[in-house]
């Protein structure tokens, strides 16, 4: 996994969009805004992966499914990719384990700047409820991922602006209030 601040150009969304000079973002910085990350080995055997099973148990992830994003695998691929790239929040965590391929999650920091997170095979990312984010493919145009949920899957995007949404307000209170570093969350 790599993360960096994005430039704001109109180039193809599937390109890296590095600033000049490049500005990489640490795992600690991601944790400060509520983004959790693990790298799991042997995701080809995810059904028996002990690290994944422990994370699921610890975090209460009881449901999963598999999604393959590729032009020949996902019906209405271009329309779906366009909707994934709309800036939005969810009322629950967004949890993805990349089983194959790669793609980008973009998240907003406390100053409303985009951070691009490049996830690849074995990367497990958790975006907190209420964080403004979006997803896009990289130039490989292929991602196979496990989607994890607490209970029945709810994947309703609420497009920006959502500043009056109680879930967004809770996120801001927990992670974006300046000067309070006690809210950082760190993956093990």
C-alpha positions as CSV (number, residue, x, y, z in Angstrom):
1,X,0.0,0.0,0.0
2,X,1.2,3.5,-0.8
3,X,-0.5,6.8,-0.1
4,X,0.1,10.3,-1.3
5,X,-1.4,13.7,-1.6
6,X,-3.1,14.1,-5.1
7,X,-2.8,16.9,-7.6
8,X,-6.1,18.4,-8.8
9,X,-5.6,18.0,-12.5
10,X,-8.3,16.7,-15.0
11,X,-6.1,13.9,-16.2
12,X,-7.4,10.4,-16.5
13,X,-8.7,9.4,-13.0
14,X,-6.8,6.1,-13.3
15,X,-3.4,7.8,-13.3
16,X,-1.4,8.3,-10.0
17,X,-2.0,12.1,-9.8
18,X,1.2,12.7,-7.8
19,X,1.9,16.3,-6.7
20,X,5.2,17.8,-7.7
21,X,7.2,17.2,-5.7
22,X,5.6,13.9,-4.5
23,X,4.1,14.1,-1.0
24,X,3.7,10.6,0.5
25,X,1.4,10.0,3.4
26,X,2.3,7.6,6.3
27,X,0.2,4.9,7.9
28,X,0.2,7.1,11.0
29,X,-1.4,10.0,9.1
30,X,-4.0,7.7,7.7
31,X,-4.8,6.4,11.2
32,X,-5.2,10.0,12.4
33,X,-8.1,10.4,9.9
34,X,-9.5,7.0,10.9
35,X,-8.3,4.8,8.0
36,X,-7.1,1.4,9.1
37,X,-4.7,-0.8,7.1
38,X,-3.3,-4.4,7.3
39,X,-1.3,-6.4,4.8
40,X,-2.3,-10.0,4.7
41,X,-0.2,-12.8,3.2
42,X,-1.7,-15.8,1.4
43,X,-5.0,-14.1,0.4
44,X,-5.4,-16.8,-2.3
45,X,-6.5,-18.9,0.6
46,X,-8.6,-16.3,2.3
47,X,-11.2,-18.8,3.6
48,X,-8.5,-20.2,5.9
49,X,-6.4,-17.1,6.4
50,X,-5.9,-16.9,10.2
51,X,-5.0,-13.2,10.2
52,X,-8.2,-12.4,8.3
53,X,-10.3,-14.6,10.6
54,X,-8.9,-12.8,13.7
55,X,-9.6,-9.4,12.2
56,X,-13.1,-10.4,11.3
57,X,-13.7,-11.7,14.9
58,X,-12.1,-8.7,16.5
59,X,-14.1,-6.2,14.4
60,X,-17.4,-8.1,14.1
61,X,-17.3,-8.6,10.3
62,X,-19.9,-11.3,9.8
63,X,-20.8,-11.0,6.1
64,X,-18.6,-10.9,3.0
65,X,-18.9,-11.1,-0.7
66,X,-16.5,-10.9,-3.7
67,X,-16.6,-8.2,-6.4
68,X,-14.5,-8.2,-9.5
69,X,-14.1,-4.8,-11.2
70,X,-13.0,-5.2,-14.8
71,X,-14.6,-4.2,-18.1
72,X,-15.4,-7.9,-18.9
73,X,-16.5,-8.9,-15.4
74,X,-18.7,-6.2,-14.0
75,X,-22.0,-5.4,-15.8
76,X,-22.3,-1.7,-16.7
77,X,-18.6,-1.3,-15.8
78,X,-18.2,2.3,-17.0
79,X,-21.4,3.5,-15.2
80,X,-20.4,1.7,-12.0
81,X,-16.9,3.1,-12.1
82,X,-18.4,6.6,-12.6
83,X,-20.7,6.1,-9.5
84,X,-17.8,4.8,-7.4
85,X,-15.8,7.9,-8.2
86,X,-18.5,10.3,-7.0
87,X,-17.4,11.8,-3.7
88,X,-19.6,10.3,-0.9
89,X,-19.9,8.9,2.6
90,X,-21.4,5.7,4.1
91,X,-23.2,5.3,7.4
92,X,-21.0,2.2,8.0
93,X,-17.4,1.3,7.6
94,X,-16.2,0.5,4.0
95,X,-14.0,-2.6,4.3
96,X,-12.1,-4.1,1.4
97,X,-9.5,-6.8,1.0
98,X,-7.8,-6.9,-2.4
99,X,-7.6,-10.5,-3.5
100,X,-6.1,-9.6,-6.9
101,X,-5.3,-6.6,-9.0
102,X,-5.1,-3.0,-7.7
103,X,-7.0,0.3,-7.5
104,X,-7.2,3.6,-5.7
105,X,-9.3,4.8,-2.7
106,X,-9.2,8.6,-2.4
107,X,-10.0,10.1,1.0
108,X,-10.2,13.6,2.3
109,X,-7.9,14.8,5.1
110,X,-8.7,17.4,7.8
111,X,-7.9,20.2,5.4
112,X,-10.2,18.7,2.7
113,X,-7.2,17.7,0.5
114,X,-7.3,14.4,-1.4
115,X,-5.1,11.5,-0.3
116,X,-4.8,8.7,-2.8
117,X,-4.4,5.2,-1.4
118,X,-3.1,2.6,-3.8
119,X,-4.2,-0.8,-2.7
120,X,-2.9,-4.0,-4.1
121,X,-3.2,-7.8,-3.6
122,X,-3.2,-8.6,0.1
123,X,-4.1,-5.1,1.3
124,X,-7.0,-4.7,3.7
125,X,-8.4,-1.2,4.2
126,X,-11.1,0.1,6.5
127,X,-12.6,3.5,5.8
128,X,-14.5,4.9,8.7
129,X,-18.2,5.7,8.5
130,X,-18.6,9.4,7.5
131,X,-15.3,9.9,5.7
132,X,-15.6,11.6,2.3
133,X,-14.1,9.2,-0.2
134,X,-14.3,7.7,-3.7
135,X,-12.8,4.7,-5.6
136,X,-11.4,4.2,-9.0
137,X,-9.4,1.7,-10.9
138,X,-5.7,2.2,-11.8
139,X,-4.6,1.7,-15.4
140,X,-4.6,-2.1,-15.1
141,X,-8.5,-1.9,-15.0
142,X,-8.7,-5.0,-12.7
143,X,-9.5,-5.4,-9.0
144,X,-10.9,-8.4,-7.3
145,X,-11.9,-7.6,-3.7
146,X,-13.7,-9.1,-0.7
147,X,-16.3,-6.7,0.7
148,X,-16.8,-7.2,4.4
149,X,-19.7,-6.0,6.6
150,X,-20.9,-6.0,10.1
151,X,-24.3,-7.8,9.7
152,X,-26.3,-7.5,6.5
153,X,-24.6,-5.5,3.8
154,X,-25.5,-1.9,3.6
155,X,-23.8,0.0,0.8
156,X,-25.7,3.2,0.3
157,X,-23.6,6.1,-0.8
158,X,-24.6,9.6,0.3
159,X,-23.0,12.1,-2.1
160,X,-21.3,15.2,-0.9
161,X,-22.4,17.5,0.7
162,X,-23.3,15.6,3.8
163,X,-22.1,18.1,6.5
164,X,-25.5,17.9,8.4
165,X,-25.5,14.1,8.3
166,X,-25.1,12.8,11.9
167,X,-22.7,10.1,10.7
168,X,-20.5,12.8,9.1
169,X,-20.7,15.0,12.2
170,X,-19.6,12.0,14.3
171,X,-16.7,11.4,12.0
172,X,-15.6,15.0,12.2
173,X,-15.9,15.1,16.0
174,X,-13.9,11.8,16.3
175,X,-11.1,12.4,13.7
176,X,-10.9,15.9,12.3
177,X,-11.0,18.2,15.3
178,X,-7.6,20.0,15.2
179,X,-5.3,19.8,18.2
180,X,-6.7,16.5,19.6
181,X,-4.4,13.6,18.8
182,X,-6.2,11.2,21.1
183,X,-8.5,10.0,18.4
184,X,-5.9,8.3,16.2
185,X,-6.8,4.6,15.4
186,X,-4.1,2.2,14.6
187,X,-4.3,-1.3,13.0
188,X,-2.3,-4.1,14.5
